Amino acid sequence: MIPQGDADRLLTNVLSMPPQFYPYLPLLKSALDIASPARIGVYDCLYVALAEREGCDLLTADDRLVRTLQPTFAFVTSLAALP
């Protein structure tokens, strides 16, 4: 829950950093290589491939994605694991 009075400041912070967009075509082969053996959608695996390429964590609420891929891709992190 956002404390009362903090919403304006937090919204300003979010809007001050526009999202970065990445082309998906360079990630498609890697995403397919991840998706096929795991039987997970290529769309979801595009995020995994991007996180792998960028060397960052992938935070997700998709428990199946975490259970299936975290043993191989340790950077796939469950949102539920956050404090």
C-alpha positions in Angstrom: 0.0 0.0 0.0 1.3 3.5 -0.8 1.3 5.8 2.1 -1.1 8.7 1.9 0.5 11.7 0.3 3.2 9.8 -1.5 1.3 9.0 -4.7 2.2 12.3 -6.5 5.9 12.0 -5.7 6.0 8.4 -6.8 4.1 9.1 -10.0 6.5 11.9 -10.8 9.4 9.5 -10.3 7.9 6.9 -12.6 7.1 9.4 -15.3 10.6 11.0 -15.1 12.2 7.7 -16.4 10.4 6.6 -19.5 10.6 2.9 -20.3 13.3 1.7 -22.7 12.1 -0.3 -25.7 14.1 -3.1 -27.2 13.6 -4.8 -30.6 12.5 -8.4 -30.1 13.9 -9.9 -33.3 17.5 -10.1 -32.0 16.1 -12.0 -29.0 13.8 -14.3 -30.8 16.2 -17.2 -31.4 17.3 -17.2 -27.8 13.7 -17.0 -26.6 12.7 -19.9 -28.7 15.7 -21.9 -27.5 14.6 -21.3 -23.9 10.8 -21.8 -24.6 10.9 -25.1 -26.5 12.4 -27.4 -23.9 10.6 -25.7 -21.0 7.3 -25.7 -22.8 6.8 -22.0 -22.0 5.5 -19.4 -24.4 8.0 -17.6 -26.5 6.5 -14.3 -25.4 7.4 -14.9 -21.8 10.9 -16.2 -22.8 11.6 -12.9 -24.7 11.8 -11.3 -21.2 14.1 -14.0 -20.0 16.3 -13.6 -23.1 16.4 -9.9 -22.6 17.3 -10.1 -18.9 20.1 -12.6 -19.8 21.5 -10.4 -22.5 21.3 -7.3 -20.2 22.8 -9.1 -17.2 19.9 -8.2 -14.9 17.3 -9.9 -12.8 13.8 -10.7 -14.2 11.2 -10.1 -11.5 7.9 -11.9 -12.2 4.7 -13.0 -10.5 4.5 -16.0 -12.9 5.2 -18.9 -10.5 5.3 -21.4 -13.3 8.0 -19.4 -15.1 10.0 -19.2 -11.9 9.7 -22.9 -11.0 10.5 -24.0 -14.5 13.4 -21.7 -15.4 15.0 -20.6 -12.2 17.1 -23.8 -11.9 18.8 -22.8 -15.2 18.4 -19.1 -15.1 19.1 -18.0 -11.5 18.2 -14.4 -12.4 14.5 -15.3 -12.8 13.2 -14.1 -9.4 9.7 -14.4 -7.9 7.9 -11.3 -6.9 6.8 -13.2 -3.8 10.4 -13.5 -2.7 10.7 -9.8 -2.2 10.4 -8.4 1.4 
